[in-house]
Structure formats: structure tokens, C-alpha cells
Amino acid sequence: MGWLIGRTTVLSDPEKARRKALEKLQSIVDLDDPESLVVPILLDAILMVEAYRGARHQYDLLPELTHSVDALIRELDIVEKSELWAAE
């Protein structure tokens, strides 16, 4: 994989690493079934955050992943509550 970001870049320049990853993700709309690839990654990220939440030894970038997963869950909760209120 020629686009591999690398641990050094991720740790030393996370913004550059994010930009590079976003560039790669631009073509996700061209995939036949992007959800079948993205949803398992999201599930893994959520489970990883929950498994290591409060752990003594944190992995690099786990706090950032935790923040992202928590933001996603908050937004999903808002949508879910909005749908429940609309149904009442």
C-alpha cells in the first residue's frame, strides 16, 4: 500500500496523517457497498474504546478514538431520541 501513513507521521503530525487518510477516503463513494466496509470498522472502534476505557495502559491515539466514538454515539443518541419524540 503506497499510501500507508506510518506510525511516525501519525504520532508526530496527526493533522497531516488525518488529511492523508481523508484524501484516500474520498473515493469511498466509488465502492459498490461502502457501508459493508465502514460499519464493521465503526463497530470495532466502539468496542475497542469500550474495552480500553479507563485502562491503566492506554494505546497511542486511544484518547482521540475515544473522543471520536463518544461524539458519534452522542449524535446517534440525539437522532434516536428525536425519532422517539417525533413518534409520540
N, CA, C and O atoms as a DFTB+ gen file, in Angstrom:
352 C
 N C O
     1  1       0.843      -1.175       0.000
     2  2       0.000       0.000       0.000
     3  2       0.884       1.232       0.000
     4  3       1.523       1.545       1.004
     5  1       0.919       1.918      -1.105
     6  2       1.756       3.085      -1.247
     7  2       1.300       4.286      -0.436
     8  3       2.083       5.213      -0.228
     9  1       0.071       4.296       0.021
    10  2      -0.430       5.451       0.747
    11  2      -0.243       5.324       2.244
    12  3      -0.600       6.244       2.980
    13  1       0.307       4.213       2.723
    14  2       0.461       3.955       4.150
    15  2       1.016       5.178       4.870
    16  3       2.031       5.738       4.456
    17  1       0.371       5.580       5.917
    18  2       0.732       6.803       6.627
    19  2       1.950       6.587       7.510
    20  3       2.901       7.367       7.454
    21  1       1.933       5.565       8.303
    22  2       3.068       5.249       9.162
    23  2       2.922       5.817      10.566
    24  3       2.393       6.909      10.769
    25  1       3.402       5.051      11.514
    26  2       3.305       5.402      12.931
    27  2       3.994       6.731      13.243
    28  3       3.469       7.539      14.009
    29  1       5.153       6.953      12.659
    30  2       5.902       8.178      12.944
    31  2       5.103       9.412      12.557
    32  3       5.025      10.373      13.323
    33  1       4.512       9.385      11.373
    34  2       3.709      10.521      10.919
    35  2       2.481      10.693      11.796
    36  3       2.131      11.816      12.161
    37  1       1.831       9.605      12.133
    38  2       0.633       9.679      12.964
    39  2       0.951      10.321      14.310
    40  3       0.189      11.156      14.797
    41  1       2.066       9.935      14.908
    42  2       2.402      10.466      16.221
    43  2       3.020      11.858      16.170
    44  3       2.805      12.662      17.078
    45  1       3.783      12.151      15.122
    46  2       4.465      13.444      15.069
    47  2       3.619      14.537      14.407
    48  3       3.742      15.709      14.762
    49  1       2.774      14.169      13.462
    50  2       1.952      15.152      12.749
    51  2       0.567      14.560      12.480
    52  3       0.247      14.217      11.343
    53  1      -0.258      14.442      13.534
    54  2      -1.560      13.800      13.360
    55  2      -2.467      14.492      12.346
    56  3      -3.261      13.831      11.676
    57  1      -2.359      15.806      12.226
    58  2      -3.193      16.510      11.242
    59  2      -2.827      16.111       9.820
    60  3      -3.708      15.906       8.985
    61  1      -1.545      16.002       9.545
    62  2      -1.098      15.561       8.215
    63  2      -1.587      14.141       7.947
    64  3      -2.028      13.828       6.841
    65  1      -1.508      13.290       8.961
    66  2      -1.966      11.912       8.819
    67  2      -3.467      11.870       8.540
    68  3      -3.920      11.091       7.701
    69  1      -4.239      12.703       9.239
    70  2      -5.686      12.754       9.013
    71  2      -6.002      13.230       7.600
    72  3      -6.871      12.675       6.928
    73  1      -5.288      14.265       7.153
    74  2      -5.514      14.761       5.783
    75  2      -5.230      13.677       4.751
    76  3      -5.973      13.522       3.782
    77  1      -4.158      12.933       4.963
    78  2      -3.798      11.868       4.027
    79  2      -4.869      10.772       4.024
    80  3      -5.227      10.249       2.969
    81  1      -5.372      10.433       5.203
    82  2      -6.432       9.425       5.289
    83  2      -7.712       9.931       4.629
    84  3      -8.390       9.174       3.933
    85  1      -8.047      11.204       4.841
    86  2      -9.242      11.768       4.215
    87  2      -9.132      11.790       2.701
    88  3     -10.118      11.551       2.004
    89  1      -7.950      12.071       2.186
    90  2      -7.739      12.022       0.735
    91  2      -8.057      10.629       0.205
    92  3      -8.700      10.482      -0.835
    93  1      -7.608       9.622       0.919
    94  2      -7.848       8.247       0.497
    95  2      -9.342       7.911       0.562
    96  3      -9.865       7.195      -0.291
    97  1     -10.015       8.437       1.584
    98  2     -11.427       8.131       1.765
    99  2     -12.337       8.825       0.763
   100  3     -13.514       8.480       0.665
   101  1     -11.821       9.791       0.019
   102  2     -12.644      10.490      -0.969
   103  2     -13.246       9.523      -1.990
   104  3     -14.336       9.763      -2.509
   105  1     -12.551       8.455      -2.272
   106  2     -13.032       7.512      -3.285
   107  2     -13.957       6.445      -2.715
   108  3     -14.323       5.510      -3.426
   109  1     -14.336       6.564      -1.461
   110  2     -15.210       5.554      -0.860
   111  2     -16.571       5.512      -1.559
   112  3     -17.226       4.470      -1.594
   113  1     -16.988       6.647      -2.110
   114  2     -18.276       6.680      -2.805
   115  2     -18.265       5.829      -4.073
   116  3     -19.323       5.479      -4.595
   117  1     -17.096       5.501      -4.559
   118  2     -16.984       4.685      -5.766
   119  2     -17.061       3.189      -5.483
   120  3     -17.122       2.390      -6.417
   121  1     -17.058       2.805      -4.231
   122  2     -17.149       1.388      -3.877
   123  2     -18.578       0.890      -4.085
   124  3     -19.530       1.666      -3.997
   125  1     -18.723      -0.393      -4.360
   126  2     -20.047      -0.963      -4.574
   127  2     -20.910      -0.903      -3.317
   128  3     -22.090      -0.558      -3.385
   129  1     -20.321      -1.240      -2.174
   130  2     -21.079      -1.278      -0.923
   131  2     -20.206      -0.735       0.205
   132  3     -19.702      -1.506       1.022
   133  1     -20.022       0.600       0.259
   134  2     -19.116       1.156       1.257
   135  2     -19.544       0.868       2.698
   136  3     -18.702       0.738       3.586
   137  1     -20.846       0.770       2.921
   138  2     -21.320       0.501       4.278
   139  2     -20.817      -0.832       4.805
   140  3     -20.549      -0.972       5.998
   141  1     -20.690      -1.813       3.920
   142  2     -20.241      -3.135       4.372
   143  2     -18.785      -3.099       4.845
   144  3     -18.350      -3.977       5.589
   145  1     -18.044      -2.094       4.416
   146  2     -16.666      -1.938       4.882
   147  2     -16.565      -0.983       6.062
   148  3     -15.770      -1.210       6.974
   149  1     -17.355       0.073       6.057
   150  2     -17.245       1.116       7.077
   151  2     -17.890       0.696       8.391
   152  3     -17.323       0.929       9.459
   153  1     -19.048       0.089       8.329
   154  2     -19.765      -0.264       9.555
   155  2     -18.950      -1.209      10.450
   156  3     -18.892      -0.968      11.656
   157  1     -18.324      -2.257       9.933
   158  2     -17.510      -3.098      10.813
   159  2     -16.355      -2.333      11.472
   160  3     -15.983      -2.627      12.608
   161  1     -15.794      -1.359      10.761
   162  2     -14.716      -0.555      11.340
   163  2     -15.260       0.285      12.491
   164  3     -14.630       0.388      13.543
   165  1     -16.422       0.877      12.291
   166  2     -17.039       1.654      13.360
   167  2     -17.355       0.781      14.566
   168  3     -17.134       1.185      15.707
   169  1     -17.867      -0.404      14.312
   170  2     -18.147      -1.328      15.418
   171  2     -16.872      -1.685      16.170
   172  3     -16.855      -1.684      17.400
   173  1     -15.801      -1.992      15.432
   174  2     -14.525      -2.304      16.070
   175  2     -14.009      -1.129      16.893
   176  3     -13.496      -1.316      17.996
   177  1     -14.145       0.082      16.356
   178  2     -13.684       1.269      17.081
   179  2     -14.472       1.449      18.372
   180  3     -13.892       1.738      19.419
   181  1     -15.783       1.283      18.305
   182  2     -16.608       1.417      19.506
   183  2     -16.226       0.364      20.537
   184  3     -16.067       0.679      21.717
   185  1     -16.081      -0.871      20.105
   186  2     -15.729      -1.941      21.039
   187  2     -14.336      -1.746      21.620
   188  3     -14.107      -2.041      22.793
   189  1     -13.404      -1.252      20.813
   190  2     -12.049      -1.010      21.304
   191  2     -12.054       0.078      22.371
   192  3     -11.418      -0.061      23.416
   193  1     -12.774       1.159      22.100
   194  2     -12.858       2.246      23.081
   195  2     -13.463       1.734      24.383
   196  3     -12.945       2.017      25.463
   197  1     -14.536       0.996      24.287
   198  2     -15.181       0.490      25.495
   199  2     -14.297      -0.504      26.238
   200  3     -14.285      -0.526      27.469
   201  1     -13.562      -1.323      25.502
   202  2     -12.692      -2.317      26.137
   203  2     -11.539      -1.661      26.900
   204  3     -11.118      -2.158      27.945
   205  1     -11.031      -0.544      26.373
   206  2      -9.876       0.102      26.995
   207  2     -10.236       1.342      27.803
   208  3      -9.343       2.011      28.324
   209  1     -11.507       1.661      27.918
   210  2     -11.920       2.839      28.690
   211  2     -11.481       2.652      30.144
   212  3     -11.873       1.690      30.805
   213  1     -10.678       3.570      30.618
   214  2     -10.209       3.512      31.999
   215  2      -9.071       2.545      32.248
   216  3      -8.685       2.332      33.398
   217  1      -8.528       1.957      31.203
   218  2      -7.428       1.003      31.377
   219  2      -6.171       1.730      31.859
   220  3      -5.969       2.905      31.553
   221  1      -5.352       1.040      32.594
   222  2      -4.124       1.627      33.131
   223  2      -3.162       2.010      32.019
   224  3      -2.556       3.080      32.062
   225  1      -3.018       1.141      31.020
   226  2      -2.093       1.398      29.918
   227  2      -2.893       1.703      28.661
   228  3      -3.559       0.828      28.108
   229  1      -2.824       2.945      28.218
   230  2      -3.563       3.373      27.038
   231  2      -2.706       3.199      25.786
   232  3      -1.490       3.384      25.820
   233  1      -3.344       2.849      24.711
   234  2      -2.664       2.796      23.421
   235  2      -2.541       4.218      22.879
   236  3      -3.341       5.092      23.212
   237  1      -1.534       4.436      22.046
   238  2      -1.392       5.731      21.386
   239  2      -2.652       6.017      20.590
   240  3      -3.204       5.130      19.938
   241  1      -3.095       7.239      20.647
   242  2      -4.271       7.737      19.934
   243  2      -5.594       7.180      20.440
   244  3      -6.642       7.483      19.871
   245  1      -5.570       6.365      21.507
   246  2      -6.837       5.884      22.051
   247  2      -7.693       7.036      22.574
   248  3      -8.912       6.999      22.412
   249  1      -7.096       8.065      23.199
   250  2      -7.939       9.187      23.621
   251  2      -8.654       9.861      22.449
   252  3      -9.813      10.252      22.584
   253  1      -7.988      10.004      21.311
   254  2      -8.617      10.601      20.145
   255  2      -9.734       9.707      19.616
   256  3     -10.800      10.193      19.237
   257  1      -9.486       8.406      19.591
   258  2     -10.508       7.468      19.143
   259  2     -11.691       7.503      20.103
   260  3     -12.845       7.477      19.674
   261  1     -11.409       7.562      21.388
   262  2     -12.475       7.635      22.385
   263  2     -13.319       8.880      22.162
   264  3     -14.548       8.814      22.197
   265  1     -12.671      10.004      21.934
   266  2     -13.393      11.251      21.684
   267  2     -14.281      11.129      20.443
   268  3     -15.442      11.539      20.460
   269  1     -13.733      10.568      19.381
   270  2     -14.492      10.415      18.132
   271  2     -15.666       9.469      18.306
   272  3     -16.770       9.752      17.840
   273  1     -15.435       8.352      18.974
   274  2     -16.508       7.377      19.197
   275  2     -17.584       7.982      20.089
   276  3     -18.774       7.817      19.822
   277  1     -17.175       8.685      21.149
   278  2     -18.152       9.316      22.028
   279  2     -18.995      10.343      21.274
   280  3     -20.203      10.430      21.492
   281  1     -18.367      11.125      20.384
   282  2     -19.105      12.104      19.586
   283  2     -20.107      11.402      18.674
   284  3     -21.245      11.851      18.538
   285  1     -19.687      10.303      18.050
   286  2     -20.585       9.542      17.183
   287  2     -21.767       9.004      17.980
   288  3     -22.912       9.106      17.540
   289  1     -21.498       8.439      19.134
   290  2     -22.565       7.870      19.961
   291  2     -23.521       8.973      20.427
   292  3     -24.735       8.770      20.445
   293  1     -22.984      10.135      20.804
   294  2     -23.845      11.257      21.205
   295  2     -24.785      11.655      20.066
   296  3     -25.981      11.856      20.277
   297  1     -24.234      11.767      18.867
   298  2     -25.063      12.147      17.718
   299  2     -26.121      11.089      17.426
   300  3     -27.266      11.422      17.120
   301  1     -25.745       9.829      17.518
   302  2     -26.711       8.749      17.283
   303  2     -27.795       8.763      18.353
   304  3     -28.963       8.514      18.053
   305  1     -27.420       9.051      19.594
   306  2     -28.407       9.162      20.672
   307  2     -29.391      10.294      20.407
   308  3     -30.590      10.147      20.644
   309  1     -28.886      11.423      19.917
   310  2     -29.749      12.561      19.597
   311  2     -30.752      12.180      18.516
   312  3     -31.938      12.491      18.623
   313  1     -30.271      11.506      17.475
   314  2     -31.166      11.074      16.390
   315  2     -32.216      10.107      16.927
   316  3     -33.399      10.227      16.611
   317  1     -31.779       9.153      17.736
   318  2     -32.698       8.162      18.287
   319  2     -33.771       8.833      19.155
   320  3     -34.951       8.508      19.030
   321  1     -33.376       9.761      20.027
   322  2     -34.341      10.458      20.890
   323  2     -35.278      11.337      20.068
   324  3     -36.468      11.431      20.368
   325  1     -34.747      11.974      19.044
   326  2     -35.586      12.803      18.175
   327  2     -36.653      11.965      17.495
   328  3     -37.804      12.384      17.382
   329  1     -36.270      10.787      17.045
   330  2     -37.241       9.886      16.396
   331  2     -38.304       9.425      17.379
   332  3     -39.478       9.317      17.023
   333  1     -37.897       9.152      18.619
   334  2     -38.869       8.733      19.636
   335  2     -39.841       9.863      19.950
   336  3     -41.045       9.636      20.063
   337  1     -39.321      11.076      20.089
   338  2     -40.198      12.221      20.382
   339  2     -41.139      12.503      19.222
   340  3     -42.293      12.874      19.432
   341  1     -40.657      12.332      18.017
   342  2     -41.498      12.572      16.835
   343  2     -42.625      11.551      16.746
   344  3     -43.706      11.850      16.239
   345  1     -42.367      10.347      17.241
   346  2     -43.348       9.274      17.163
   347  2     -44.431       9.414      18.231
   348  3     -45.490       8.796      18.125
   349  1     -44.172      10.214      19.249
   350  2     -45.158      10.353      20.339
   351  2     -46.323      11.208      19.957
   352  3     -47.228      11.415      20.766
